[in-house]
Amino acid sequence: MERQQVFSTDAQRIRMLKAEGKFAEAAEEIRMGLERNPRDLFLKTSLADLYQRQGRLTEGRILVEEVLAQDPANPPALSVLGDLHLKGRAPEKALECYRQALRRDRQPYLILKTARALKELGRPEEALEELETVLVVNPENPPFLKEKAVVLNRLKRFDQALETFEKLKSISPDDPFVRKEILRLRGRSRPQDQVLKELQTVAGMESRQDDAQMHGLLAQKLKGAGRIREAVAEYRRAADLEPGNPYFLKQEGFCHYRLGDYARAVVCLGEAFRKDPTDYYARGTLGKCYEALHDPQGWLNLLEEVSRQHPEHKYLLGIIKKIRKKTDPPEEAGA
């Protein structure tokens, strides 16, 4: 009974540390637990989840497959394997993992992940159906409401998306993403200059100066208005405020590319590419930047670096091989 209580406390603390983004502390907690009990499936699964959050997909997959070798229908392990597939841009495999887990343990978090996989597969109506199975019982569930609003937005059902975000704001008034989406959706039918002026006012308020989502929205609107240099400054501010979010870095890089500043574009997009090598648009624009800079070797070096960091992304090897053919000098006849 005493050991069970200790395990429960460890599990609670590990989940709390991961939720707060304290990955180093969570890893240390897991390491100490595994020293005491190296066969503990919860701890192995938790470490695999930690690895997938850090983008260490190969290490996460090795661990989670060890767990599934002992317990093939383990719902948390199947959930983490699904997350690994989703992060690796394989939503169909992720969906199968989540559904396998649901057959054994119909937990809300697995339903939410199933909806996200369906959304990524371009099946938003099915995603909504999954979300409603929980919302019909718990209509004020914040994660499900947020996902519903995102899916409605993707379906271009903007009025319903706005209504859902506004309901969510009454439940979670401090969520910056929700605030940003409400402003964006309200501004859809209003003149561009008026929306920009209001956003600049809001982003300049003392209470919003550190709101990355607000600066990101302002940057998006400035870019849409053709005010690219101003957009760069706002995307940079947002990236500084949320350094773990590659989206703002990528957008800043795209702006530099549009301005013809390929060297700066390479810095931003290269950093974002290291964090998310599956982004086709970032990778494609990086290739064009290095081509414009007449630096194929620099592009090859970056690809090789990212391939070493993310060996699970085998397609990078094909790109590297193709570039090497262009950059390597031809062999001399008879050599």
C-alpha positions as CSV (number, residue, x, y, z in Angstrom):
1,M,0.0,0.0,0.0
2,E,2.9,2.3,0.9
3,R,4.6,1.8,-2.5
4,Q,1.3,2.4,-4.4
5,Q,1.1,5.8,-2.6
6,V,4.7,6.7,-3.5
7,F,4.0,5.8,-7.2
8,S,0.9,7.9,-7.3
9,T,2.7,10.9,-5.9
10,D,5.6,10.4,-8.5
11,A,3.1,10.1,-11.3
12,Q,1.3,13.3,-10.2
13,R,4.5,15.2,-10.0
14,I,5.8,14.0,-13.4
15,R,2.5,15.0,-15.1
16,M,2.6,18.4,-13.4
17,L,6.2,19.1,-14.4
18,K,5.5,18.1,-18.0
19,A,2.4,20.3,-18.2
20,E,4.5,23.2,-16.9
21,G,7.2,22.6,-19.6
22,K,9.8,21.7,-17.0
23,F,11.2,18.9,-19.0
24,A,14.6,18.6,-17.4
25,E,13.0,18.3,-13.9
26,A,10.5,15.8,-15.2
27,A,13.3,13.7,-16.8
28,E,15.2,13.7,-13.6
29,E,12.1,12.5,-11.7
30,I,11.6,9.7,-14.2
31,R,15.3,8.7,-14.1
32,M,15.2,8.3,-10.4
33,G,12.0,6.3,-10.6
34,L,13.5,4.0,-13.3
35,E,16.6,3.4,-11.1
36,R,14.2,2.1,-8.4
37,N,12.1,0.1,-10.9
38,P,13.6,-0.2,-14.4
39,R,10.6,-2.3,-15.7
40,D,7.9,0.3,-14.7
41,L,5.7,0.8,-17.8
42,F,4.3,4.1,-16.6
43,L,7.7,5.6,-16.2
44,K,8.9,4.3,-19.6
45,T,5.8,5.7,-21.3
46,S,6.2,9.0,-19.5
47,L,9.8,9.3,-20.7
48,A,8.7,8.4,-24.2
49,D,6.1,11.2,-24.0
50,L,8.7,13.6,-22.8
51,Y,11.0,12.7,-25.7
52,Q,8.2,13.3,-28.3
53,R,7.5,16.7,-26.7
54,Q,11.2,17.6,-27.1
55,G,11.2,16.4,-30.8
56,R,13.4,13.4,-29.9
57,L,11.1,11.1,-31.9
58,T,13.5,8.1,-32.5
59,E,14.3,7.8,-28.7
60,G,10.6,8.1,-27.9
61,R,9.6,5.5,-30.3
62,I,12.2,3.0,-29.0
63,L,10.9,3.4,-25.5
64,V,7.2,3.2,-26.3
65,E,7.8,0.1,-28.4
66,E,9.5,-1.5,-25.4
67,V,6.3,-0.9,-23.4
68,L,4.0,-2.2,-26.2
69,A,6.2,-5.3,-26.5
70,Q,5.2,-6.1,-22.9
71,D,1.6,-4.8,-23.1
72,P,0.4,-4.4,-26.8
73,A,-2.9,-2.8,-25.8
74,N,-1.5,-0.3,-23.3
75,P,-3.6,2.8,-23.8
76,P,-1.1,5.5,-22.6
77,A,1.7,3.9,-24.7
78,L,-0.6,3.7,-27.8
79,S,-1.4,7.4,-27.1
80,V,2.2,8.4,-27.1
81,L,2.9,6.3,-30.2
82,G,0.0,8.2,-31.9
83,D,1.6,11.5,-30.8
84,L,4.9,10.4,-32.3
85,H,3.1,9.6,-35.6
86,L,1.3,12.9,-35.6
87,K,4.5,14.8,-35.0
88,G,6.1,12.8,-37.8
89,R,3.2,13.9,-40.2
90,A,1.6,10.4,-40.3
91,P,-1.9,11.2,-39.1
92,E,-3.4,8.0,-40.5
93,K,-1.1,5.9,-38.3
94,A,-1.8,8.2,-35.3
95,L,-5.5,7.8,-35.8
96,E,-5.2,4.0,-35.7
97,C,-3.2,4.2,-32.5
98,Y,-5.7,6.4,-30.8
99,R,-8.6,4.2,-31.8
100,Q,-6.8,1.1,-30.5
101,A,-6.3,2.8,-27.2
102,L,-10.0,3.9,-27.1
103,R,-11.1,0.3,-27.6
104,R,-9.6,-0.5,-24.2
105,D,-10.0,2.8,-22.3
106,R,-12.5,5.4,-23.5
107,Q,-10.8,8.5,-21.9
108,P,-11.6,12.0,-23.0
109,Y,-8.0,12.8,-23.8
110,L,-7.9,10.0,-26.4
111,I,-11.1,11.3,-28.0
112,L,-9.6,14.7,-28.2
113,K,-6.5,13.3,-29.9
114,T,-8.6,11.3,-32.3
115,A,-10.4,14.5,-33.3
116,R,-7.1,16.2,-33.9
117,A,-5.9,13.3,-36.1
118,L,-9.1,13.4,-38.1
119,K,-8.7,17.2,-38.6
120,E,-5.1,16.6,-39.9
121,L,-6.4,14.0,-42.3
122,G,-8.9,16.5,-43.8
123,R,-11.9,15.0,-42.2
124,P,-13.2,17.9,-40.1
125,E,-16.8,16.8,-40.0
126,E,-15.8,13.5,-38.4
127,A,-13.6,15.4,-36.0
128,L,-16.6,17.5,-34.9
129,E,-18.6,14.3,-34.3
130,E,-15.9,13.0,-32.0
131,L,-15.7,16.3,-30.0
132,E,-19.5,16.4,-29.6
133,T,-19.5,13.0,-27.8
134,V,-17.8,14.7,-24.9
135,L,-19.3,18.2,-25.3
136,V,-22.9,16.8,-25.1
137,V,-22.0,15.6,-21.6
138,N,-19.6,18.4,-20.6
139,P,-20.5,21.5,-22.7
140,E,-17.9,23.7,-20.9
141,N,-14.8,21.5,-21.4
142,P,-12.2,24.0,-22.5
143,P,-9.8,21.8,-24.6
144,F,-12.8,20.4,-26.5
145,L,-14.4,23.8,-27.0
146,K,-11.1,25.2,-28.3
147,E,-10.6,22.2,-30.7
148,K,-14.2,22.6,-31.9
149,A,-13.7,26.3,-32.6
150,V,-10.5,25.5,-34.6
151,V,-12.3,22.8,-36.6
152,L,-15.3,25.2,-37.3
153,N,-12.8,27.8,-38.5
154,R,-11.2,25.3,-40.9
155,L,-14.7,24.5,-42.2
156,K,-15.2,28.3,-42.8
157,R,-18.1,28.3,-40.4
158,F,-16.8,31.5,-39.0
159,D,-19.9,32.7,-37.1
160,Q,-20.1,29.4,-35.2
161,A,-16.3,29.5,-34.6
162,L,-16.6,33.0,-33.1
163,E,-19.5,32.0,-31.0
164,T,-17.5,29.0,-29.6
165,F,-14.5,31.1,-28.9
166,E,-16.6,33.7,-27.1
167,K,-18.1,30.9,-25.0
168,L,-14.6,29.7,-24.2
169,K,-13.5,33.2,-23.2
170,S,-16.2,33.3,-20.6
171,I,-14.7,30.1,-19.1
172,S,-10.9,30.8,-19.7
173,P,-10.7,34.6,-19.9
174,D,-6.8,34.7,-19.8
175,D,-6.2,32.4,-22.8
176,P,-4.2,34.6,-25.3
177,F,-5.0,32.3,-28.3
178,V,-8.7,32.7,-27.6
179,R,-8.4,36.5,-27.3
180,K,-6.5,36.6,-30.6
181,E,-9.0,34.4,-32.5
182,I,-11.9,36.5,-31.3
183,L,-10.3,39.7,-32.5
184,R,-9.3,38.0,-35.9
185,L,-12.8,36.7,-36.5
186,R,-14.6,39.9,-35.5
187,G,-12.4,41.8,-37.9
188,R,-13.1,39.7,-40.9
189,S,-16.0,41.9,-42.2
190,R,-14.4,45.2,-41.3
191,P,-12.1,47.5,-43.3
192,Q,-8.5,46.5,-43.2
193,D,-7.2,49.9,-42.1
194,Q,-9.6,50.0,-39.2
195,V,-8.7,46.5,-38.0
196,L,-5.0,47.3,-38.2
197,K,-5.3,50.5,-36.2
198,E,-7.3,48.8,-33.5
199,L,-4.8,45.9,-33.3
200,Q,-1.9,48.3,-33.1
201,T,-3.6,50.0,-30.2
202,V,-4.3,46.7,-28.4
203,A,-0.8,45.3,-29.0
204,G,0.6,48.6,-27.6
205,M,-1.4,48.4,-24.3
206,E,0.7,47.6,-21.3
207,S,-1.4,44.5,-20.5
208,R,-0.8,43.1,-24.0
209,Q,2.8,44.1,-24.7
210,D,4.0,40.6,-23.7
211,D,1.2,38.8,-25.6
212,A,2.9,36.8,-28.3
213,Q,-0.4,35.8,-30.0
214,M,-1.5,39.5,-30.2
215,H,1.8,40.5,-31.8
216,G,1.5,37.5,-34.2
217,L,-1.9,38.6,-35.3
218,L,-0.8,42.2,-35.9
219,A,2.1,40.8,-37.9
220,Q,-0.2,38.7,-40.0
221,K,-2.5,41.7,-40.8
222,L,0.5,43.9,-41.6
223,K,1.8,41.3,-44.0
224,G,-1.6,41.0,-45.6
225,A,-1.6,44.8,-46.1
226,G,1.8,44.6,-47.8
227,R,3.6,46.3,-44.9
228,I,6.3,43.6,-44.7
229,R,9.0,45.4,-42.8
230,E,6.6,46.2,-40.0
231,A,5.4,42.6,-40.1
232,V,9.0,41.4,-39.6
233,A,9.3,43.5,-36.4
234,E,6.0,42.1,-35.0
235,Y,6.9,38.5,-35.8
236,R,10.3,39.0,-34.2
237,R,8.6,40.4,-31.1
238,A,6.3,37.4,-31.0
239,A,9.1,34.9,-31.5
240,D,11.1,36.5,-28.7
241,L,8.1,36.2,-26.4
242,E,7.4,32.5,-27.4
243,P,10.9,31.1,-28.2
244,G,9.6,27.5,-28.2
245,N,7.0,28.3,-31.0
246,P,8.5,27.8,-34.5
247,Y,5.5,29.4,-36.2
248,F,6.5,33.0,-35.6
249,L,10.1,32.3,-36.6
250,K,8.9,30.7,-39.9
251,Q,6.7,33.7,-40.6
252,E,9.5,36.1,-40.0
253,G,11.6,34.1,-42.3
254,F,9.0,34.1,-45.1
255,C,8.8,37.9,-44.7
256,H,12.6,38.2,-45.1
257,Y,12.4,36.0,-48.2
258,R,9.7,38.2,-49.7
259,L,11.9,41.3,-49.1
260,G,14.8,39.5,-50.8
261,D,16.9,39.4,-47.6
262,Y,17.9,35.7,-48.1
263,A,20.6,35.7,-45.4
264,R,18.2,36.7,-42.7
265,A,15.6,34.3,-44.0
266,V,18.0,31.5,-43.7
267,V,18.7,32.3,-40.1
268,C,15.0,32.3,-39.1
269,L,13.9,29.4,-41.3
270,G,16.9,27.3,-40.5
271,E,16.2,27.6,-36.8
272,A,12.5,26.7,-37.4
273,F,13.5,23.8,-39.6
274,R,15.7,22.4,-36.9
275,K,12.7,22.3,-34.6
276,D,10.2,21.0,-37.2
277,P,11.9,19.3,-40.2
278,T,8.5,18.1,-41.5
279,D,7.4,21.6,-42.6
280,Y,7.4,21.4,-46.4
281,Y,7.1,25.1,-46.9
282,A,9.9,26.1,-44.6
283,R,12.2,23.5,-46.2
284,G,11.2,24.5,-49.8
285,T,11.8,28.2,-49.0
286,L,15.2,27.4,-47.4
287,G,16.3,25.6,-50.6
288,K,15.4,28.7,-52.7
289,C,17.2,31.0,-50.3
290,Y,20.4,29.0,-50.4
291,E,20.1,28.8,-54.2
292,A,19.7,32.6,-54.4
293,L,22.8,32.9,-52.1
294,H,24.7,30.5,-54.4
295,D,25.5,28.4,-51.3
296,P,24.5,24.8,-52.0
297,Q,27.1,23.6,-49.5
298,G,25.5,25.6,-46.7
299,W,22.1,24.0,-47.6
300,L,23.7,20.5,-47.6
301,N,25.4,21.2,-44.2
302,L,22.1,22.2,-42.7
303,L,20.2,19.2,-44.1
304,E,22.9,16.8,-42.8
305,E,22.8,18.5,-39.3
306,V,19.0,18.1,-39.2
307,S,19.1,14.6,-40.4
308,R,21.5,13.6,-37.6
309,Q,19.2,15.3,-35.1
310,H,16.1,13.6,-36.5
311,P,17.2,10.3,-38.0
312,E,13.5,9.1,-38.1
313,H,12.9,11.5,-41.1
314,K,14.4,9.2,-43.8
315,Y,13.2,11.4,-46.7
316,L,15.9,14.0,-45.7
317,L,18.5,11.4,-46.9
318,G,17.0,11.5,-50.4
319,I,17.2,15.3,-50.5
320,I,20.8,15.2,-49.3
321,K,21.7,12.6,-52.0
322,K,20.2,14.7,-54.7
323,I,22.1,17.8,-53.6
324,R,25.4,15.9,-53.3
325,K,25.1,14.9,-56.9
326,K,24.9,18.5,-57.9
327,T,27.7,19.7,-55.6
328,D,30.3,16.9,-55.7
329,P,32.9,17.3,-58.5
330,P,32.6,14.6,-61.2
331,E,35.0,11.8,-61.0
332,E,37.9,11.9,-63.5
333,A,37.8,9.3,-66.3
334,G,39.9,6.3,-65.4
335,A,40.2,7.3,-61.8
